[in-house]
């Protein structure tokens, strides 16, 4: 992800610009110092980490739940001034794709550029990525 200087720059320079973050749980643990195992087990820990990132300046975030233990998987959408939204989707056993987080973020940005609200854009990005993962040969 980033070394300590990169994490400091992200926190000091980018978050205050009001960006939309799309961290996975490992990245959220690195950014907040929350224990990864707690983020994997507890939605309340994920919500606390997400609120911390909002307090540090980002406008919104989609905390991806693919590295958690939930069944079905649950992504958290948190936006300033809105209630948290949990988007669930089935886990795809053995589905791995290098760059899936970047692909997800690009699909999310595309849906936002088309004018979709964040939670709808996140759901569309997740559905697109699931289709991509399911189409990959085993």
BABA-550523 format. One record per residue: x, y, z of N, C-alpha, C, O in turn; residue in one letter. Coordinates in pm, whole numbers, plus 32768, in hexadecimal, padded with zeros to 4 digits. Layout:
BEGIN
XYZXYZXYZXYZA
...
This chain:
BEGIN
80557F8980008000800080008059807C8000808280A87F95X
807880B3807180CF8129807A812D811880F0810D80D58152X
81A2815680E681F98158815B81C881C481BB81658207819EX
820C81D7822A81DC8236828F81D882C68259817E8311827DX
823882EB82058236837281CB81BD8382816D817E83EC816BX
819F831A8121812B831E80C880A883278115804E837280EFX
809E82DA8183802682E181D78014836C82137FA583A08219X
808483A7823F807E842F827780508493820E7FFD84EA822AX
808584888196805F84E4812A7FCD84D181057F85853380EFX
7F9F845580FE7F12843B80E07EB9847E81477E5984C28124X
7EDA846A81C67E8884A382317E8E853C82347E28857E8246X
7F04857382207F158604822C7EEB865181AF7EB786C081B9X
7F028616813A7EED866080BE7E6E863A80727E298692803FX
7E4E85BA806A7DDE858E80177D57858A80617CF285B9802DX
7D56855180DA7CD6854581207C9085CC81337C1785D38120X
7CD9863781587C9586B881697C5786F180E97C0B875180EFX
7C7886B780757C3E86E77FF77BB086B27FE27B6D86D77F81X
7B82865E803C7AFA862B80307AED85BB7FCB7A8885B27F86X
7B5185667FC27B4F84F77F637AEF84897F917AC484878004X
7ACE84307F357A8383B87F567AE783457F577B2583277EF1X
7AF783057FC97B5482967FD77B0E82117FBC7A9682047FD2X
7B5A81B07F8B7B2581297F767B8680C27FB17BB5806A7F69X
7BA480CB80327C05806E806B7BCA7FE380827B537FD4809CX
7C217F7E80797BFA7EFB80AB7C1B7EFA81417C4C7F5E8175X
7C027E8E81837C167E8A82147CA97E95823B7CC97ED382A1X
7D027E5B81EC7D917E67820A7DBD7EF982017E097F2A8255X
7D8E7F3E819A7DB17FCC81897D73802181F77DB3807E8229X
7CF88003821E7CB7804E828A7D02803B830D7D118099835AX
7D337FC283267D827FA9839F7E027FFC839D7E2880358402X
7E44800283297EBF8052831C7EA480E6832F7EF3812C8370X
7E36811782F87E1681A683007DEB81D2838B7E04824483B4X
7DAA817983D47D6F81A084557DB6816784CE7DA7819A853DX
7E0480FD84BC7E4280BC852E7DE6805985737E0A801F85D9X
7D6E8045853D7D137FE285767D487F56855A7D897F3F84F4X
7D2D7EFA85B47D5A7E7085A47D107E2E85317C957E30852CX
7D5B7DF284D57D207DB184607CBE7D4484897C517D3A8450X
7CE27CF384EB7C897C8585157C037CBA85457B9C7C7C852BX
7C027D2A858A7B847D6585B87B327D9785427AB87D86853FX
7B747DD484E07B2D7E0384697AF27D8D841B7A867D9883E1X
7B377D1D841B7B077CA783D57A8F7C68841B7A377C3183D9X
7A8B7C71849F7A207C3084EE79A57C87850479357C558501X
79B97D08851A79507D5C8552792C7DD384F779817E2484D4X
78AE7DD984D478807E4D8486788F7ECD84D778AB7F36849EX
787D7EC5855A788B7F3D85AD79197F7585A6792C7FEE85A8X
797D7F1E859D7A087F4C858F7A1C7F8F85087A637FF484FEX
79DE7F5884A079E77F95841A79A6801F841979DB807E83DEX
7935802A845C78EF80AA84617942811184AC794881858484X
798380E8851A79D8814485657A4E817385117A6F81EA8511X
7A8D811884C87AFD813E84717ACE819D84047B1381FF83E4X
7A5A818283CA7A2581D883607A07826483967A2682C88354X
79CC826D840C79B182F084477A33833C84627A3A83B68451X
7A9A82F4848B7B1B833384A37B52837084227B8883DF8423X
7B44832983B47B75835E83347B2383D783077B5A843482CCX
7AA183D783237A51844E83047A8084C483587A8B85348325X
7A9B84AC83D77ACA8517842F7B50855084017B6E85C4841AX
7B9E84FF83BE7C21852B838E7C19857183087C7F859C82D2X
7B9F857F82D07B9085D6825C7B54859B81E07B2785E7818AX
7B4F851681D07B1484E581547A7E850281547A40850881BEX
7A47851280E079B9853480D3796184B980E678F484C2811EX
7992844880B6794683CC80BC79A5835880A87A18836C807EX
797782E080C579C7826B80A8796F81F2809478FF81E980C5X
79A781958049796D8110803A79D680B280717A3E809C8033X
79BB807B80E77A17801F812779F57F9380F879907F598121X
7A4A7F5E80A27A337EDC80647A427E6D80CB7AA27E6D8118X
79E57E0F80CC79E47DA5812F7A137D1E80FF79FA7CB98141X
7A587D1A808F7A827C9A80577AE27C4C80AF7AE77BD180A5X
7B2F7C8F81057B8D7C4B815C7B517C2A81E47B987BFC823EX
7ACF7C4081F47A8C7C2482737A5D7B9282767A757B468218X
7A1A7B6F82E179E97AE782F079517ADF82DF79177A7582F6X
79107B4C82B9787E7B4F82A878537AF08238789D7AD981D8X
77DE7ABB8247779F7A7081DA770D7A9981D876C37A758234X
76DF7AE2817877267B13810177887B83812577857BB98194X
77DE7BA580C7783E7C1280D977F07C9480E777847CA580AEX
78287CF1813577E37D70814C78447DE5813A78AC7DEB817BX
78217E4080E2786C7EBC80CD78237F2C811577A87F308114X
786D7F85815378337FF6819A78418074814578AE80978119X
77D180B8812E77D1813980EA77B181A181547747819E8192X
780D81FD816877F9826781CC781A82EC818C788583018153X
77BB8346819777C483CA8158779C843381BE773F841F820CX
77E284A281BE77C0850E821B772B8532821076F6854381A3X
76EA853C8284765E8565828775FA84F98263758385158257X
7628847C825275D1840D822E75E3839B8291764B838D82D1X
757D834A829C758682D282ED75E0826C82A775E7826B822CX
7623821682F4767481AD82B4761C814D826575AB8131828DX
7650811D81F7760A80BC81A376658042819776DB804E8176X
762D7FCD81B276767F4F81A176447F0C812375CD7EED8117X
769D7EF680C5767C7EB2804976B27E248052772A7E0F8063X
76597DC3804676867D38805076867CF87FC676377D1A7F6EX
76E07C997FB776EA7C4E7F3A77277BC77F5977767BBA7FB7X
77047B617F0B773A7ADB7F2877D17AD67F15780A7B1A7EBFX
780E7A847F65789D7A6C7F5378B07A0E7EDB786079B37EC6X
79167A257E91793679CF7E1F79AF797B7E457A1F79AD7E44X
799978FB7E677A0878A87E957A7A78A47E307A65788A7DB9X
7AF278BC7E627B6878B47E0D7B7879267DAA7BD879277D5EX
7B1C79857DAA7B2279F37D497B8C7A587D747B7D7A9A7DDBX
7BF47A627D277C5F7AC47D407C857B027CBB7C897AC07C53X
7CA07B817CC17CC77BC87C487D247C397C707CFC7C957CB7X
7D9F7C337C427DFD7C9E7C617DC67D217C297D9D7D287BB5X
7DC57D887C7B7D937E097C507CFD7E1A7C617CC37E797C2DX
7CBD7DBE7CA97C2B7DC97CB67C027E487D017B997E827CE2X
7C537E757D627C327EF07DA97C397F6B7D4F7BE47FC47D58X
7C9C7F6E7CF87CA97FDD7C9A7C387FD97C337C0280417C0DX
7C167F627C087BA77F547BA87B247F817BE97AD47FC67BAAX
7B107F597C677A987F827CB07A92801B7CBA7A2B80577C9DX
7B0180597CE37B0480EA7CF37AE781327C6F7AA481997C6EX
7B1A80FC7C027B0081387B7E7A6D812B7B587A3181897B23X
7A3280B67B7379A480A37B56794E81007BAD78EA81367B7FX
797681117C2B792F816C7C85793781FB7C5078D282417C4AX
79AE82267C2979BF82AE7BF4796B82C37B767932832F7B63X
7964825D7B22791482687AA87880827A7AC7783C82CD7A8BX
784F822B7B2677C182377B4C77A582BD7B8D773B82F87B77X
780282EE7BDD77F183737C1A77F083E07BAF77A384407BB7X
784883D27B4B784E84347ADD77CB84387A8E77A9849F7A54X
778383C97A8D770283C47A49769183FD7A9F761E84047A73X
76B384277B18765284697B6E760C84107BD375AD843C7C14X
763883947BE275F9833A7C437623835F7CD1769683877CE7X
75C883527D3175EF83687DBC765682FF7DE7766082957DAAX
76A1831D7E50771082C67E7776E582377E92772681DA7E60X
767C82207EDE765781967EFE762C81497E80764B80D37E74X
75E8818B7E2475C181497DA6763D812F7D50764880C57D12X
7698818E7D4D7714817D7D007766810A7D3977A180BC7CEDX
776B80FE7DBE77B580927DFE7776800B7DDD77BD7FAA7DC2X
76F380047DDF76AE7F877DBC76C97F617D2B76E07EEC7D0CX
76C77FC37CD176E27FA77C4477727F787C30778B7F1B7BE3X
77D07FB77C75785D7F907C6878717F027C9C78BB7EB47C60X
78317EE17D0B783B7E597D4178017DF17CE3783B7D877CCFX
778E7E107CA8774E7DB37C4B77A77D9E7BD077B67D2E7BA1X
77E17E097B9C78397DFE7B2878B37DA97B4878DA7D537AF9X
78F07DC17BBD79667D747BE379427CE17BF879907C897BD3X
78CF7CC47C3278A47C397C4478957BF47BBD78BC7B807BAEX
785C7C397B5C784F7BFF7AD678D97BE27A9A78ED7B797A5DX
79347C3D7AAD79BC7C2B7A7A79FE7BB27ABC7A3E7B627A78X
79F07BA67B3F7A2C7B367B8779ED7AB07B5E7A337A4C7B50X
796B7AAF7B4D79267A337B27794A7A077A99794579907A7BX
796E7A657A43798F7A4579B87A1D7A0F79A97A4079D67941X
7A6E7A207A107AFB79F17A087AFF795A7A0B7AB4791B7A56X
7B56791E79BB7B66788D79C27B9F78637A497BED78AD7A84X
7B7877EE7A787BA677BE7AFD7C3777977AFB7C6D776D7B61X
